[in-house]
């Protein structure tokens, strides 16, 4: 397979969620270009309309216009968050500072995902919660005046961290957080700093103080590095050529997968870097390369948690063994992502096993062939579609359509760079 040309990936999912939420809390009209139009982003737009914001339709190539009212209004019915954990958890943080009750729910997958990791610190700040089904959704929140918080997070999670920071911002109280290992993505910190909120780090603690102000804004969302990762993987596995992925976000907390790929022997180059709203944006050049196994340490995991399915399928084509340390958090993603990665790799003829909270993948030269069960998990579907570009591969994916959760038109984009193979 040969890769060639230049391609853009959809807007960054993490940034799209955050700028939609923040724009809905301004007083006035914001314009958001390049916003992701996926199902998850649609979920954020839908619930914000229920909360009183005017949000124009999210369409490919269109600028999204958001008219905010400064505060949310009480919703008339439950807020359905679809499959989006980001929508749910970040919204809980903002609702914690609003003096009304709201119920959040989602699809079957989202209802199984743990929420107490967010509701526990928010309850300490003063929000009240009513759970209807254990640790998952639906959950009803009643917000109000909040108290300052100093909190040691039990897990490194950008969603948990962001929910607490957004509660501090909306409630105008001090917040101090410490993550247990590694540094999770920092889009929320960068955006809040762009609006003048004092944020600092000292002795492993992240501190936010009141003092900023949300104002209407115009912003261009960069391409999503997590989506770009799948095209990077396809280019690395190719036999020849060069691929340019243009206008992609290159935030250091989002590109840990590039460091791992570099250790494995991949050849990638960042060009034309420039800042936008505190976020570095540029182009990625990728060339094919033979890969060797490596160890991915626990401290690296928060910066590449979403790219582990892709790294695992690449590891199955590398010489030697690749070990991912302490990746138990994958069990509570859109699926039991950890178990399914190993199961599906074995299903297509690779060697993989879960040992405690570690994932161990042994590279093989045999052509991957077999069936893949995604459980509706978009990142699993896309990772194994990339593996399916290996010459001679015959991989049957039960639900490639679920890629639309984060990467609309993914199959077509993959075919466009790989000479029709996908």
Buried (B, 14 or more C-beta within 10 A) or exposed (E): BBBBEEBBBBBBBBBBBBBBBBBBBBEBBBBBEBBBBBBBBBBBBBBBBBBBBEBBEBEEEBEBBBBBBEBBEEBEEBBBBBBBBBBBBBBBBBBBBBEBBBBBBBBEBBBBBBBBBBBEBBBBBBBBBEBEEEBBBBBBBBBBEBEEBEBEBEBBBBBBBBBBBBBBBBBEBBBBBBBEBBBBBBBBBBBBBBBEBEBEEEEEBBBBBBEBEBEBBEBBBBBBBBBBBBBBBBBBBBEEBBBBBBBBBBBEBBBBBBBBBEBBBBBBEBEEEEEBBBBBBBBBBBBBBEBBBBEBBBBBBBBBBBBBBBBBBBBBBBBEBBBBBBBBBBBBBBBBBBBBBBBBBBBBBBBBEBEEBBBBBBBBEEEBBBEBBBBBBBBBBBBBBBBBBBEEBEBBBBBBBBBBBBBBEBBEBBBBBBBEBB
